[in-house]
Amino acid sequence: MKARVHITLKNGVLDPQGKAIQHALEALGFSGVDDVRQGKYIELDLAETDRAKAEANVEEMCKKLLSNMVIENYTIDID
């Protein structure tokens, strides 16, 4: 089973990497980009075959290690 975790900064949290990307895009001639938010994407190959157990395990992984619950949000997709 494969789990995909998308981690993004919460609204209101400053994103210096996003700003750097936005300025670089402008320097390369890409106009009209009003804002850029940068995040993380993590793919996990799981041995678990029960979807509910897999989702619960990945949820726990996010809370304990993969995301910073104070400044980040995450979504989990399980295939």
N, CA, C and O atoms as a MOPAC input file, in Angstrom:
PM7 MOZYME 1SCF
protein

 N      0.84900 1    -1.16600 1     0.00000 1
 C      0.00000 1     0.00000 1     0.00000 1
 C      0.90100 1     1.23800 1     0.00000 1
 O      1.94600 1     1.25900 1     0.65100 1
 N      0.48900 1     2.24900 1    -0.72600 1
 C      1.28500 1     3.47900 1    -0.82400 1
 C      0.52900 1     4.62700 1    -0.16500 1
 O     -0.67000 1     4.80400 1    -0.37800 1
 N      1.24700 1     5.39600 1     0.63200 1
 C      0.67800 1     6.59400 1     1.25600 1
 C      1.42200 1     7.81500 1     0.72900 1
 O      2.64600 1     7.81500 1     0.59700 1
 N      0.65500 1     8.84000 1     0.43500 1
 C      1.23200 1    10.11300 1    -0.01100 1
 C      0.81700 1    11.18400 1     0.98700 1
 O     -0.36400 1    11.34300 1     1.29300 1
 N      1.80400 1    11.91400 1     1.48900 1
 C      1.54300 1    12.95100 1     2.48700 1
 C      1.96500 1    14.29300 1     1.89900 1
 O      3.10800 1    14.46700 1     1.47700 1
 N      1.03300 1    15.23300 1     1.87700 1
 C      1.30100 1    16.59800 1     1.42000 1
 C      1.29700 1    17.49400 1     2.65200 1
 O      0.31500 1    17.54900 1     3.39300 1
 N      2.40700 1    18.19200 1     2.85900 1
 C      2.54600 1    19.04800 1     4.03200 1
 C      2.71500 1    20.48900 1     3.56700 1
 O      3.57500 1    20.78700 1     2.73800 1
 N      1.88800 1    21.37600 1     4.10700 1
 C      1.95400 1    22.78700 1     3.73500 1
 C      1.95600 1    23.64500 1     4.99700 1
 O      1.50000 1    23.22300 1     6.05900 1
 N      2.47200 1    24.83800 1     4.85400 1
 C      2.44700 1    25.78000 1     5.97100 1
 C      1.02000 1    26.27500 1     6.18900 1
 O      0.26800 1    26.45900 1     5.23200 1
 N      0.65800 1    26.48600 1     7.42900 1
 C     -0.65200 1    27.03700 1     7.74700 1
 C     -0.74000 1    28.47000 1     7.24400 1
 O      0.27000 1    29.15700 1     7.09500 1
 N     -1.97000 1    28.90800 1     6.98400 1
 C     -2.18400 1    30.30000 1     6.57300 1
 C     -1.65800 1    31.22800 1     7.65600 1
 O     -1.84200 1    30.97300 1     8.84600 1
 N     -1.00900 1    32.29600 1     7.24100 1
 C     -0.48200 1    33.27200 1     8.18200 1
 C      0.95600 1    33.02000 1     8.58900 1
 O      1.59500 1    33.89700 1     9.17000 1
 N      1.48300 1    31.82100 1     8.29100 1
 C      2.88000 1    31.51900 1     8.59900 1
 C      3.73800 1    32.01300 1     7.43900 1
 O      3.47400 1    31.68700 1     6.28200 1
 N      4.75800 1    32.79600 1     7.75300 1
 C      5.63500 1    33.31300 1     6.71400 1
 C      6.35000 1    32.17200 1     5.99500 1
 O      6.73000 1    31.17700 1     6.61200 1
 N      6.52900 1    32.33100 1     4.67700 1
 C      7.14800 1    31.30800 1     3.85100 1
 C      8.30800 1    31.92200 1     3.05500 1
 O      8.12000 1    32.30100 1     1.89900 1
 N      9.50400 1    32.02700 1     3.65500 1
 C     10.62100 1    32.64700 1     2.94900 1
 C     11.03600 1    31.88300 1     1.68700 1
 O     11.45700 1    32.50300 1     0.71100 1
 N     10.92700 1    30.55500 1     1.68800 1
 C     11.26400 1    29.80100 1     0.47100 1
 C     10.26800 1    30.10700 1    -0.63700 1
 O     10.65000 1    30.23400 1    -1.80100 1
 N      9.00300 1    30.22600 1    -0.28300 1
 C      7.98600 1    30.58200 1    -1.26500 1
 C      8.26800 1    31.94000 1    -1.88200 1
 O      8.13700 1    32.12000 1    -3.09200 1
 N      8.65900 1    32.90500 1    -1.03700 1
 C      8.98900 1    34.25200 1    -1.54400 1
 C     10.20800 1    34.20400 1    -2.46900 1
 O     10.23100 1    34.87900 1    -3.49800 1
 N     11.21400 1    33.41200 1    -2.10900 1
 C     12.41200 1    33.28100 1    -2.95600 1
 C     12.03900 1    32.69000 1    -4.30900 1
 O     12.54400 1    33.13300 1    -5.34100 1
 N     11.15800 1    31.69100 1    -4.31100 1
 C     10.71200 1    31.09300 1    -5.57100 1
 C      9.94500 1    32.11300 1    -6.39800 1
 O     10.13500 1    32.20500 1    -7.61100 1
 N      9.07700 1    32.87900 1    -5.74200 1
 C      8.29600 1    33.90100 1    -6.44300 1
 C      9.22100 1    34.93200 1    -7.10600 1
 O      9.01500 1    35.29700 1    -8.26400 1
 N     10.23100 1    35.39600 1    -6.37600 1
 C     11.16100 1    36.38300 1    -6.94400 1
 C     11.97200 1    35.77600 1    -8.08500 1
 O     12.23600 1    36.45300 1    -9.07900 1
 N     12.37000 1    34.51400 1    -7.95900 1
 C     13.11600 1    33.85500 1    -9.02500 1
 C     12.25900 1    33.71400 1   -10.28200 1
 O     12.74700 1    33.90600 1   -11.39600 1
 N     10.99900 1    33.38400 1   -10.10300 1
 C     10.10000 1    33.28400 1   -11.25900 1
 C      9.95200 1    34.63000 1   -11.96100 1
 O      9.96000 1    34.70600 1   -13.18900 1
 N      9.81600 1    35.69400 1   -11.16200 1
 C      9.72600 1    37.03900 1   -11.74200 1
 C     11.00400 1    37.37600 1   -12.50700 1
 O     10.94300 1    37.95500 1   -13.59200 1
 N     12.16400 1    37.01600 1   -11.94500 1
 C     13.44700 1    37.28800 1   -12.60100 1
 C     13.57900 1    36.51900 1   -13.91200 1
 O     14.27700 1    36.96300 1   -14.82400 1
 N     12.91900 1    35.38100 1   -14.01000 1
 C     12.96000 1    34.57300 1   -15.23400 1
 C     11.89600 1    34.99900 1   -16.24000 1
 O     11.76900 1    34.40300 1   -17.30900 1
 N     11.13400 1    36.03100 1   -15.89400 1
 C     10.15900 1    36.57300 1   -16.82100 1
 C      8.74600 1    36.02300 1   -16.66500 1
 O      7.88600 1    36.30400 1   -17.50100 1
 N      8.49000 1    35.25800 1   -15.63000 1
 C      7.14200 1    34.73600 1   -15.39300 1
 C      6.37900 1    35.75000 1   -14.54500 1
 O      6.53700 1    35.79500 1   -13.32500 1
 N      5.55500 1    36.55800 1   -15.19600 1
 C      4.80500 1    37.57600 1   -14.46700 1
 C      3.44000 1    37.02400 1   -14.08200 1
 O      3.00400 1    36.00000 1   -14.60700 1
 N      2.78000 1    37.70100 1   -13.17600 1
 C      1.42700 1    37.32400 1   -12.79300 1
 C      1.36100 1    36.28300 1   -11.68600 1
 O      0.27900 1    35.78200 1   -11.37900 1
 N      2.48600 1    35.94900 1   -11.08400 1
 C      2.46800 1    35.02300 1    -9.94700 1
 C      2.36700 1    35.88200 1    -8.69000 1
 O      3.33700 1    36.52500 1    -8.29000 1
 N      1.20100 1    35.88900 1    -8.08000 1
 C      0.95300 1    36.75600 1    -6.93000 1
 C      1.54200 1    36.22400 1    -5.63500 1
 O      1.95300 1    37.00500 1    -4.77700 1
 N      1.58800 1    34.90200 1    -5.48100 1
 C      2.08900 1    34.32900 1    -4.23500 1
 C      2.53700 1    32.90300 1    -4.50000 1
 O      1.98200 1    32.22000 1    -5.36100 1
 N      3.54100 1    32.45400 1    -3.76100 1
 C      4.02100 1    31.07100 1    -3.84000 1
 C      4.12600 1    30.53700 1    -2.41900 1
 O      4.69300 1    31.18700 1    -1.54200 1
 N      3.58000 1    29.35600 1    -2.20300 1
 C      3.70200 1    28.66000 1    -0.92500 1
 C      4.40600 1    27.34700 1    -1.21400 1
 O      3.97600 1    26.58400 1    -2.08000 1
 N      5.46900 1    27.08600 1    -0.50500 1
 C      6.27400 1    25.89500 1    -0.71400 1
 C      5.94400 1    24.88800 1     0.36000 1
 O      5.69700 1    25.27100 1     1.50300 1
 N      5.93000 1    23.59100 1     0.02400 1
 C      5.60900 1    22.56300 1     0.99800 1
 C      6.47300 1    21.33000 1     0.80800 1
 O      7.50200 1    21.37200 1     0.13400 1
 N      6.03500 1    20.22100 1     1.41900 1
 C      6.76000 1    18.96000 1     1.32800 1
 C      5.81500 1    17.87800 1     0.81100 1
 O      4.60700 1    17.92400 1     1.03900 1
 N      6.38900 1    16.91300 1     0.11800 1
 C      5.65500 1    15.75500 1    -0.36900 1
 C      6.43200 1    14.51900 1     0.04900 1
 O      7.62100 1    14.40000 1    -0.24600 1
 N      5.77400 1    13.60700 1     0.72800 1
 C      6.43400 1    12.39700 1     1.21600 1
 C      5.63100 1    11.19500 1     0.74100 1
 O      4.41000 1    11.15700 1     0.89400 1
 N      6.32400 1    10.20600 1     0.15900 1
 C      5.70100 1     8.96600 1    -0.27600 1
 C      6.19400 1     7.83100 1     0.60200 1
 O      7.39500 1     7.68000 1     0.82500 1
 N      5.26000 1     7.03600 1     1.09700 1
 C      5.60500 1     5.91400 1     1.96800 1
 C      5.05100 1     4.62400 1     1.36900 1
 O      3.87400 1     4.56500 1     1.01200 1
 N      5.88500 1     3.59400 1     1.25700 1
 C      5.42400 1     2.26100 1     0.88200 1
 C      5.18200 1     1.49800 1     2.17000 1
 O      6.10100 1     1.29600 1     2.96400 1
 N      3.94000 1     1.07500 1     2.37400 1
 C      3.54400 1     0.44300 1     3.62500 1
 C      3.27900 1    -1.05100 1     3.42400 1
 O      2.72800 1    -1.45900 1     2.40100 1
 N      3.67100 1    -1.85000 1     4.39700 1
 C      3.39300 1    -3.28200 1     4.35900 1
 C      1.94900 1    -3.56600 1     4.78400 1
 O      1.40500 1    -4.62400 1     4.46500 1
 N      1.34000 1    -2.64200 1     5.49100 1
 C     -0.03000 1    -2.81400 1     5.99300 1
 C     -1.00700 1    -3.00000 1     4.82900 1
 O     -0.92500 1    -2.28700 1     3.82900 1
 N     -1.93000 1    -3.95500 1     4.95900 1
 C     -2.91800 1    -4.19800 1     3.90500 1
 C     -4.29700 1    -3.65300 1     4.26800 1
 O     -5.15100 1    -3.50600 1     3.39400 1
 N     -4.52000 1    -3.35500 1     5.53400 1
 C     -5.79500 1    -2.78200 1     5.97200 1
 C     -5.72700 1    -1.26200 1     5.82600 1
 O     -4.89800 1    -0.60300 1     6.45400 1
 N     -6.60500 1    -0.72100 1     4.99600 1
 C     -6.57800 1     0.71900 1     4.68700 1
 C     -6.74500 1     1.58400 1     5.94500 1
 O     -6.02100 1     2.56400 1     6.12200 1
 N     -7.67700 1     1.23100 1     6.79700 1
 C     -7.92900 1     2.02700 1     8.00700 1
 C     -6.71600 1     2.02600 1     8.93100 1
 O     -6.35500 1     3.06300 1     9.48700 1
 N     -6.09000 1     0.86400 1     9.09500 1
 C     -4.88900 1     0.78400 1     9.93200 1
 C     -3.74300 1     1.57600 1     9.31200 1
 O     -3.00100 1     2.26100 1    10.01400 1
 N     -3.60600 1     1.47700 1     7.99800 1
 C     -2.54600 1     2.22000 1     7.31300 1
 C     -2.73300 1     3.72000 1     7.51000 1
 O     -1.78200 1     4.43800 1     7.81500 1
 N     -3.96900 1     4.18500 1     7.33100 1
 C     -4.23800 1     5.62200 1     7.49800 1
 C     -3.97500 1     6.06500 1     8.93600 1
 O     -3.42300 1     7.14300 1     9.15800 1
 N     -4.36300 1     5.24800 1     9.91200 1
 C     -4.11900 1     5.57900 1    11.31300 1
 C     -2.62100 1     5.63400 1    11.60800 1
 O     -2.16200 1     6.51100 1    12.34000 1
 N     -1.86300 1     4.70100 1    11.04000 1
 C     -0.40800 1     4.70000 1    11.23900 1
 C      0.24600 1     5.93700 1    10.64100 1
 O      1.10100 1     6.55800 1    11.27200 1
 N     -0.15000 1     6.29300 1     9.43500 1
 C      0.43400 1     7.46700 1     8.77900 1
 C      0.02700 1     8.74100 1     9.51900 1
 O      0.82300 1     9.67100 1     9.64300 1
 N     -1.19700 1     8.78100 1    10.00300 1
 C     -1.65700 1     9.93000 1    10.80700 1
 C     -0.75500 1    10.10400 1    12.02400 1
 O     -0.35600 1    11.22300 1    12.34900 1
 N     -0.43600 1     9.00900 1    12.69200 1
 C      0.43800 1     9.05000 1    13.86000 1
 C      1.85200 1     9.48100 1    13.47100 1
 O      2.49500 1    10.23500 1    14.20100 1
 N      2.33400 1     9.00300 1    12.32200 1
 C      3.65400 1     9.40500 1    11.82400 1
 C      3.70800 1    10.91800 1    11.60200 1
 O      4.69700 1    11.57100 1    11.93500 1
 N      2.63800 1    11.45800 1    11.04000 1
 C      2.58100 1    12.90100 1    10.78000 1
 C      2.61200 1    13.69100 1    12.08100 1
 O      3.30800 1    14.70000 1    12.19300 1
 N      1.85800 1    13.22300 1    13.05100 1
 C      1.78800 1    13.93000 1    14.32800 1
 C      3.10400 1    13.86700 1    15.09800 1
 O      3.47100 1    14.82300 1    15.78100 1
 N      3.81100 1    12.74700 1    14.99100 1
 C      5.02700 1    12.55800 1    15.78300 1
 C      6.30500 1    13.00000 1    15.09100 1
 O      7.27100 1    13.36200 1    15.76400 1
 N      6.33700 1    12.98100 1    13.73800 1
 C      7.60200 1    13.25100 1    13.06400 1
 C      7.49600 1    14.05700 1    11.77500 1
 O      8.23900 1    15.02000 1    11.58500 1
 N      6.59100 1    13.68000 1    10.89900 1
 C      6.62800 1    14.21600 1     9.53800 1
 C      6.22300 1    15.67600 1     9.41900 1
 O      6.71200 1    16.37500 1     8.53200 1
 N      5.34000 1    16.15500 1    10.29100 1
 C      4.92500 1    17.56000 1    10.19700 1
 C      5.09100 1    18.25300 1    11.54700 1
 O      5.10100 1    17.62000 1    12.60200 1
 N      5.21900 1    19.55400 1    11.47300 1
 C      5.26000 1    20.38500 1    12.67700 1
 C      3.83800 1    20.89100 1    12.89300 1
 O      3.38500 1    21.80300 1    12.20000 1
 N      3.14600 1    20.30500 1    13.84300 1
 C      1.72800 1    20.58900 1    14.05100 1
 C      1.44600 1    22.05600 1    14.38900 1
 O      0.31500 1    22.51600 1    14.23000 1
 N      2.43900 1    22.78100 1    14.84400 1
 C      2.24400 1    24.18400 1    15.21100 1
 C      2.11200 1    25.06400 1    13.96500 1
 O      1.29900 1    25.98700 1    13.94200 1
 N      2.91100 1    24.78000 1    12.93000 1
 C      2.93900 1    25.67300 1    11.76400 1
 C      2.53900 1    25.00100 1    10.45500 1
 O      2.45600 1    25.66900 1     9.42500 1
 N      2.28800 1    23.68800 1    10.47500 1
 C      2.00200 1    22.98300 1     9.22300 1
 C      0.68500 1    22.21300 1     9.27800 1
 O      0.24800 1    21.75800 1    10.33400 1
 N      0.06700 1    22.08400 1     8.09600 1
 C     -1.09000 1    21.21700 1     7.87700 1
 C     -0.62900 1    20.06000 1     7.00600 1
 O      0.39100 1    20.15800 1     6.32300 1
 N     -1.37500 1    18.97200 1     7.02900 1
 C     -1.04500 1    17.85500 1     6.14700 1
 C     -2.30400 1    17.16200 1     5.67000 1
 O     -3.34600 1    17.20600 1     6.32500 1
 N     -2.18900 1    16.51300 1     4.50300 1
 C     -3.23700 1    15.65600 1     3.99400 1
 C     -2.60900 1    14.31700 1     3.64300 1
 O     -1.44200 1    14.24600 1     3.25800 1
 N     -3.39100 1    13.26500 1     3.77800 1
 C     -2.91600 1    11.91600 1     3.52100 1
 C     -3.77100 1    11.28400 1     2.43600 1
 O     -4.99900 1    11.33000 1     2.50500 1
 N     -3.12800 1    10.69100 1     1.43200 1
 C     -3.80600 1     9.90700 1     0.38900 1
 C     -3.24700 1     8.49600 1     0.45300 1
 O     -2.03000 1     8.31200 1     0.43900 1
 N     -4.11500 1     7.50500 1     0.52200 1
 C     -3.70300 1     6.10900 1     0.58400 1
 C     -4.20100 1     5.39600 1    -0.66600 1
 O     -5.37400 1     5.51300 1    -1.02100 1
 N     -3.31900 1     4.65700 1    -1.33700 1
 C     -3.70800 1     3.83600 1    -2.51600 1
 C     -3.59000 1     2.38200 1    -2.15800 1
 O     -3.86400 1     1.51700 1    -2.99000 1

